[in-house]
Amino acid sequence: MSNHLPVGATIGILGGGQLGRMLSVAASRLGLKTHIFEPGANPPAADVAHAVTTASYDDVAALTTFAQSVDVITYEFENIPTSALDVLENIKPIHPNRKALATSQDRLTEKTFLQDLGLQTAPFANVENAVDLTAAIDTIGTPAILKTRTMGYDGKGQARIKSAADADQALADMAGATAVLEGFIDFSAEISIIAARNPDGAVSCYDPGENVHVNGILSTTTVPANLTPSLRTDAVLLAAGILNALDYVGVMGVELFVTPNGLIVNEIAPRVHNSGHWTQNGCTIDQFEQHIRAVAGWPLGDGSRHSDVVMENLIGDDMDKVPEAAKTNAAIHLYGKADVKPGRKMGHINRVTGAAK
C-alpha cells in the first residue's frame, strides 16, 4: 500500500448528506476520520463525522482551513462550484479528479465523452434557445425529454416533450438554463453498475442491479439484475473503460438502459450511488468502504456478492413503513433527517432474499 493513508488520517468530504454520512461510517471502521464541509446546518453526516465545517462554497477562508486540516478530499455530490475546487486543489489532492467532475457536471460534455469512447447514448442535441429546440425536435423527434445541462438530479430540471406543441412550455421550464434534448429509448430495463478504481489502476465492479424509478426518483434496486451473462460482462467492461479513460479514483455509478441493440449509457455519477446501497447487506465490502479504500490509496475489496438483495428507498411518507419493517429481517438504514418532506430520501431498506448463486 504505497502512499496509502495511515490509520488516524482524515478524509475531507464535500457535502454532508446521507452519502457523506455513510462514507463517514465506513471510514471509521477503517480507523480513518472524516471532516465534513457543508453549507447547511446540522447535516445528516454531522452525527457520525469527526469534524464539521459549516460554511458556503464561496468562503475561501473556510475552504482553506478545511483543506489544511485533512489529508485528502472527496465529495458526495457533483454540483460543487469550480471556484471552490480551485481553492481546495491547490492545497490537497481531490478524488475523483477534476476531469471526472467536469465531465459529469454537464450533460452535453458527458454524452460527448461517452460517445467518443465508442459507447452508445440516447440521441441528443444542445439547446440554448427556441431555434435550437425546434431544430433538435426535427432531428431527434418526439417523445423526448429536455434536461438542464447542469444541476439536475432526481427528476429535477427536466421536462417531457410528447409533441412539438410542448416545446415552448418545456423551454420555459428550463428557466433560462442551457439544456440538452434527449430522445426516448425503448428499453426493457434500467440497470446500474457500481465500479471502483484505486490510484494503482486496480478496478473492481459490483454486480449490476436492476432499477425501478417512480416520479423520476429511484424506488428499488434488485440484485441480481435480469441480465444475460454476456450483457453482465459488457456492463463490467464498459464501466471499467470509463474509469480508466478518466484516470478515476473512487467509486462511480453508471446507469445503463438494456435494449435490443445492447447497453446504452444513461448517465454517470462520480460518487457512491443510491443504486449501490444494496452492497451494505449483500457484500462483505460495501460501496462506501470501497470508495474510502480507493481515495485513501488502500487495496480495493473484490466486491463479490454473497446475497441477493432488494433495496427499497424510503421517500417522504415511506417512513411510515419503518415500524413494520423493523419486525422483519430487513436491514434498515435511516439518514437522521428531522423533517419528512415529499420526494425527500429519508432512508432505505435492504431485504436479503437469498444466498447468491
Backbone torsions as a table, in degrees:
resi	resn	phi	psi	omega
1	MET	NA	69.1	178.7
2	SER	-69.0	139.9	178.9
3	ASN	58.9	25.8	177.4
4	HIS	-84.2	153.9	176.2
5	LEU	-74.2	134.1	178.4
6	PRO	-78.5	161.1	173.6
7	VAL	-54.7	136.5	-177.9
8	GLY	96.3	-10.9	177.5
9	ALA	-70.0	164.5	-176.0
10	THR	-118.6	130.9	176.1
11	ILE	-103.4	122.6	175.9
12	GLY	-83.8	134.7	-179.8
13	ILE	-123.5	122.0	175.5
14	LEU	-84.1	115.9	-177.5
15	GLY	107.8	132.4	-175.4
16	GLY	-118.3	25.5	179.3
17	GLY	-78.8	-161.1	-175.3
18	GLN	-65.4	-31.2	178.7
19	LEU	-69.4	-41.0	175.0
20	GLY	-62.6	-35.6	177.9
21	ARG	-63.1	-48.4	-177.3
22	MET	-72.7	-29.2	172.8
23	LEU	-65.6	-38.7	179.4
24	SER	-64.8	-41.3	177.2
25	VAL	-61.8	-43.9	179.4
26	ALA	-63.2	-41.9	179.5
27	ALA	-62.4	-40.1	-178.0
28	SER	-63.7	-32.1	178.6
29	ARG	-66.5	-25.4	179.8
30	LEU	-95.0	7.9	179.5
31	GLY	77.0	19.7	179.3
32	LEU	-107.1	151.2	179.1
33	LYS	-100.3	158.8	173.9
34	THR	-128.0	146.3	176.4
35	HIS	-125.6	116.8	-176.5
36	ILE	-91.9	135.1	170.7
37	PHE	-112.9	116.1	-173.0
38	GLU	-148.3	128.1	179.5
39	PRO	-66.3	-34.1	-176.7
40	GLY	-81.6	147.6	-179.9
41	ALA	-76.9	147.1	174.2
42	ASN	52.2	54.5	179.7
43	PRO	-73.6	160.9	179.4
44	PRO	-53.2	-38.2	-176.7
45	ALA	-68.8	-19.5	-177.4
46	ALA	-62.9	-26.6	-178.1
47	ASP	-65.9	-25.2	-170.4
48	VAL	-126.0	-0.6	-178.2
49	ALA	-88.9	158.4	178.6
50	HIS	-73.0	-36.1	-178.9
51	ALA	-149.7	153.6	179.4
52	VAL	-136.5	131.8	170.2
53	THR	-109.2	124.0	177.5
54	THR	-104.0	104.7	-177.2
55	ALA	-163.3	160.1	-179.9
56	SER	-80.1	162.6	-178.6
57	TYR	-75.9	-2.6	174.0
58	ASP	-105.6	10.2	178.0
59	ASP	-88.7	92.5	-174.0
60	VAL	-61.3	-40.5	-179.2
61	ALA	-63.6	-43.9	179.8
62	ALA	-66.7	-40.9	177.9
63	LEU	-61.8	-42.4	-179.1
64	THR	-63.9	-46.9	179.3
65	THR	-62.5	-41.8	177.2
66	PHE	-58.6	-51.4	-177.3
67	ALA	-61.8	-37.3	-179.7
68	GLN	-69.5	-17.4	-176.4
69	SER	-93.5	-5.5	-175.4
70	VAL	-121.1	170.4	-179.0
71	ASP	-101.8	-27.1	177.7
72	VAL	-154.7	156.6	-177.3
73	ILE	-122.9	138.0	172.3
74	THR	-135.1	-172.7	-176.1
75	TYR	-151.2	156.6	-178.4
76	GLU	-106.4	-4.3	176.6
77	PHE	-150.5	159.4	-169.3
78	GLU	-97.9	-8.0	-175.9
79	ASN	-89.1	56.2	-180.0
80	ILE	-95.4	129.3	-179.4
81	PRO	-57.5	138.1	179.5
82	THR	-58.4	-36.1	-178.7
83	SER	-61.1	-36.8	178.0
84	ALA	-66.9	-40.5	179.1
85	LEU	-65.3	-34.9	178.0
86	ASP	-59.2	-41.2	179.6
87	VAL	-67.6	-48.8	-172.5
88	LEU	-68.1	-42.1	-173.5
89	GLU	-65.6	-24.6	177.7
90	ASN	-74.8	-10.1	-176.5
91	ILE	-112.0	-46.2	-177.9
92	LYS	-139.6	154.2	178.5
93	PRO	-65.9	146.1	177.6
94	ILE	-117.4	127.1	176.0
95	HIS	-128.0	134.9	-7.4
96	PRO	-62.3	164.7	-169.8
97	ASN	-78.2	173.4	-176.9
98	ARG	-61.3	-35.5	-179.2
99	LYS	-62.2	-43.7	179.4
100	ALA	-63.3	-41.8	-179.1
101	LEU	-66.3	-46.7	-179.2
102	ALA	-62.9	-37.2	-179.7
103	THR	-65.0	-42.4	-175.5
104	SER	-83.4	-19.6	-178.0
105	GLN	-72.1	-22.3	-175.1
106	ASP	-124.8	116.6	-175.6
107	ARG	-59.8	-35.2	179.9
108	LEU	-67.7	-45.9	177.5
109	THR	-60.0	-43.1	-178.0
110	GLU	-62.0	-49.3	-176.5
111	LYS	-67.9	-36.7	176.7
112	THR	-64.3	-42.9	176.9
113	PHE	-58.7	-46.0	-178.1
114	LEU	-64.8	-42.6	178.7
115	GLN	-66.1	-35.8	178.0
116	ASP	-64.8	-23.6	175.7
117	LEU	-82.0	-3.2	-178.8
118	GLY	87.3	15.4	-179.2
119	LEU	-94.7	153.4	179.2
120	GLN	-85.1	136.4	172.5
121	THR	-130.1	171.2	170.9
122	ALA	-64.5	150.7	173.7
123	PRO	-60.5	141.1	-175.1
124	PHE	-146.6	160.7	176.7
125	ALA	-152.2	144.3	177.6
126	ASN	-73.3	138.1	-179.3
127	VAL	-131.4	115.4	177.7
128	GLU	-115.2	-12.3	-179.1
129	ASN	-160.5	-178.8	-176.3
130	ALA	-64.9	-35.7	179.0
131	VAL	-63.9	-43.8	177.6
132	ASP	-60.3	-41.7	-176.8
133	LEU	-66.5	-42.0	177.8
134	THR	-60.5	-45.4	179.5
135	ALA	-64.5	-38.7	-179.4
136	ALA	-66.2	-41.1	178.5
137	ILE	-65.6	-39.0	178.0
138	ASP	-61.0	-36.9	-177.1
139	THR	-82.3	-47.0	-172.5
140	ILE	-88.3	-32.7	-178.7
141	GLY	87.6	-178.0	176.9
142	THR	-127.9	157.5	0.7
143	PRO	-69.5	155.4	179.1
144	ALA	-151.0	174.3	178.7
145	ILE	-134.0	132.2	178.4
146	LEU	-98.7	126.9	-176.8
147	LYS	-127.6	140.6	172.1
148	THR	-60.7	144.7	-179.3
149	ARG	-68.3	-29.5	-178.5
150	THR	-131.8	161.9	169.7
151	MET	69.1	12.9	178.8
152	GLY	-95.5	141.5	174.5
153	TYR	-162.8	156.2	178.0
154	ASP	48.7	42.9	176.3
155	GLY	83.2	-4.6	-179.7
156	LYS	-80.0	151.8	179.1
157	GLY	70.2	31.3	-178.6
158	GLN	-133.6	147.8	176.6
159	ALA	-142.3	127.3	178.9
160	ARG	-81.0	141.5	177.5
161	ILE	-120.9	103.4	-178.5
162	LYS	-80.9	-31.4	176.9
163	SER	-150.7	171.2	-178.5
164	ALA	-59.6	-22.6	-180.0
165	ALA	-66.8	-19.7	-179.3
166	ASP	-85.9	-3.8	-170.1
167	ALA	-61.5	-46.7	-175.9
168	ASP	-62.1	-43.8	-179.9
169	GLN	-66.8	-40.3	178.7
170	ALA	-60.7	-41.9	179.7
171	LEU	-66.8	-38.7	177.4
172	ALA	-63.2	-35.2	179.4
173	ASP	-64.4	-22.6	179.3
174	MET	-75.7	-12.4	176.2
175	ALA	52.7	40.6	176.3
176	GLY	87.0	-5.4	-179.8
177	ALA	-76.8	144.3	173.2
178	THR	-65.4	151.0	-170.7
179	ALA	-141.6	173.0	174.9
180	VAL	-128.9	132.4	172.2
181	LEU	-93.2	128.0	178.4
182	GLU	-117.7	134.8	174.8
183	GLY	-73.8	150.9	176.6
184	PHE	-71.2	147.1	178.9
185	ILE	-111.2	133.7	174.4
186	ASP	-84.8	98.2	-175.8
187	PHE	-122.7	152.5	179.6
188	SER	-90.3	-23.4	179.9
189	ALA	-162.6	155.6	169.0
190	GLU	-109.8	131.1	177.7
191	ILE	-124.9	164.5	171.0
192	SER	-139.6	150.6	177.6
193	ILE	-125.1	133.5	179.3
194	ILE	-101.1	122.0	-175.5
195	ALA	-129.1	151.4	-179.4
196	ALA	-133.4	150.2	176.1
197	ARG	-142.6	138.1	178.9
198	ASN	-105.8	175.0	-175.0
199	PRO	-61.6	-22.5	178.1
200	ASP	-79.3	-5.4	-179.9
201	GLY	92.3	2.2	176.8
202	ALA	-70.7	138.5	-178.6
203	VAL	-122.6	138.5	175.6
204	SER	-136.1	131.9	-178.6
205	CYS	-120.4	141.4	172.6
206	TYR	-86.0	162.2	176.2
207	ASP	-61.4	143.2	177.0
208	PRO	-62.3	143.1	174.3
209	GLY	-110.1	150.2	179.8
210	GLU	-98.6	125.9	-171.3
211	ASN	-106.0	145.4	170.6
212	VAL	-125.6	126.6	178.6
213	HIS	-106.4	146.2	173.8
214	VAL	-129.3	122.7	-178.3
215	ASN	54.6	39.2	175.9
216	GLY	79.0	1.8	-179.2
217	ILE	-117.1	137.5	179.8
218	LEU	-59.1	129.5	179.2
219	SER	-103.1	-53.4	179.7
220	THR	-138.9	151.4	168.5
221	THR	-127.4	127.4	-178.1
222	THR	-115.4	131.1	178.2
223	VAL	-127.2	128.8	7.7
224	PRO	-80.5	153.4	173.3
225	ALA	-73.3	155.9	178.2
226	ASN	-82.3	83.3	-175.5
227	LEU	-130.5	150.5	171.0
228	THR	-72.6	155.6	177.7
229	PRO	-56.3	-35.7	-177.8
230	SER	-69.4	-39.6	177.6
231	LEU	-68.5	-34.2	177.0
232	ARG	-62.4	-43.4	177.4
233	THR	-64.6	-41.9	178.8
234	ASP	-59.0	-41.2	-178.8
235	ALA	-63.4	-42.8	-179.7
236	VAL	-64.9	-46.5	-178.7
237	LEU	-65.5	-38.6	178.5
238	LEU	-61.9	-47.8	-179.4
239	ALA	-63.0	-43.3	179.7
240	ALA	-61.8	-37.9	178.8
241	GLY	-64.1	-38.1	178.1
242	ILE	-65.7	-44.7	-179.4
243	LEU	-61.3	-44.6	-178.1
244	ASN	-66.8	-37.8	-179.5
245	ALA	-64.5	-29.2	-179.2
246	LEU	-95.1	0.9	-173.8
247	ASP	50.0	49.3	-166.8
248	TYR	-79.1	145.2	171.9
249	VAL	-131.8	116.7	-178.9
250	GLY	130.1	-167.5	178.8
251	VAL	-100.1	142.1	176.7
252	MET	-130.6	142.1	170.5
253	GLY	-101.4	130.4	179.3
254	VAL	-119.9	115.4	-179.6
255	GLU	-94.2	133.5	-174.2
256	LEU	-132.9	147.3	170.5
257	PHE	-100.8	136.7	175.2
258	VAL	-93.8	119.4	-177.1
259	THR	-130.5	167.1	176.6
260	PRO	-59.7	-21.8	-179.3
261	ASN	-100.1	18.3	178.2
262	GLY	103.8	-161.0	-175.6
263	LEU	-90.6	133.8	176.5
264	ILE	-116.3	130.5	-178.5
265	VAL	-78.6	124.6	175.7
266	ASN	-85.0	-57.4	177.5
267	GLU	-163.1	165.7	175.6
268	ILE	-119.6	149.4	178.2
269	ALA	-129.3	117.8	-174.2
270	PRO	-83.1	60.6	-175.5
271	ARG	-171.9	173.8	168.8
272	VAL	-60.7	153.4	-165.3
273	HIS	-134.1	145.7	-179.4
274	ASN	-52.8	-38.4	-177.4
275	SER	-75.3	-0.5	176.1
276	GLY	-103.7	4.9	-178.0
277	HIS	-64.5	-23.6	178.1
278	TRP	-58.7	-25.4	-177.3
279	THR	-63.7	-20.5	-179.8
280	GLN	-61.7	-30.3	-178.8
281	ASN	-122.3	2.4	179.1
282	GLY	-110.6	-7.8	-175.9
283	CYS	-138.4	155.1	175.7
284	THR	-67.8	-40.8	179.1
285	ILE	-115.5	111.7	-175.8
286	ASP	-82.7	176.3	-176.3
287	GLN	-62.3	-29.6	-177.5
288	PHE	-72.6	-44.1	175.1
289	GLU	-64.9	-38.3	-180.0
290	GLN	-61.0	-40.5	179.3
291	HIS	-67.0	-43.7	178.1
292	ILE	-61.6	-44.4	177.3
293	ARG	-56.8	-44.5	-176.7
294	ALA	-64.8	-51.3	-175.8
295	VAL	-71.4	-21.1	177.5
296	ALA	-88.0	-2.4	179.3
297	GLY	77.9	17.3	178.3
298	TRP	-84.8	162.3	172.5
299	PRO	-62.0	145.1	177.1
300	LEU	-78.7	153.0	168.1
301	GLY	-76.9	165.0	-176.7
302	ASP	-80.3	-12.3	175.3
303	GLY	72.1	10.2	-177.9
304	SER	-67.0	149.8	-175.0
305	ARG	-100.7	129.2	177.3
306	HIS	-99.9	-13.9	-177.1
307	SER	-140.5	153.1	168.3
308	ASP	-82.8	141.1	-173.5
309	VAL	-141.9	144.8	165.4
310	VAL	-115.4	118.5	176.1
311	MET	-95.2	128.8	178.8
312	GLU	-121.0	121.3	177.0
313	ASN	-71.5	143.2	172.3
314	LEU	-103.1	106.5	-173.2
315	ILE	-116.8	122.6	179.0
316	GLY	58.3	-122.0	-176.0
317	ASP	-69.6	-3.8	173.4
318	ASP	-58.9	-16.9	177.1
319	MET	-59.2	-21.4	177.5
320	ASP	-65.1	-18.1	-179.5
321	LYS	-79.6	-13.9	-171.8
322	VAL	-61.2	-46.4	-179.7
323	PRO	-57.2	-39.6	179.8
324	GLU	-71.3	-40.8	179.0
325	ALA	-62.4	-32.4	-179.2
326	ALA	-64.6	-19.7	179.1
327	LYS	-82.8	-10.1	-177.4
328	THR	-104.2	-174.5	-179.6
329	ASN	-91.1	18.3	179.7
330	ALA	-75.0	146.1	175.1
331	ALA	-90.4	122.0	-176.5
332	ILE	-102.2	128.9	178.6
333	HIS	-124.3	105.0	-179.9
334	LEU	-104.9	149.8	-169.7
335	TYR	-98.5	-1.8	177.1
336	GLY	74.2	23.2	179.0
337	LYS	-83.8	130.3	-173.7
338	ALA	-73.4	-37.7	-172.7
339	ASP	-106.5	127.5	175.0
340	VAL	-86.6	123.1	-179.9
341	LYS	-131.0	148.6	176.6
342	PRO	-57.3	133.6	178.7
343	GLY	79.5	-1.3	-177.8
344	ARG	-91.2	131.8	177.7
345	LYS	-76.4	115.3	-176.1
346	MET	-101.7	-20.1	-178.1
347	GLY	169.6	-171.2	174.2
348	HIS	-151.7	162.0	178.4
349	ILE	-122.1	132.3	173.1
350	ASN	-108.5	119.0	177.5
351	ARG	-105.9	113.7	177.2
352	VAL	-78.5	122.4	-173.5
353	THR	-105.2	-1.5	177.9
354	GLY	155.8	172.9	178.0
355	ALA	-77.4	143.5	178.3
356	ALA	-63.3	140.2	180.0
357	LYS	-102.5	NA	NA
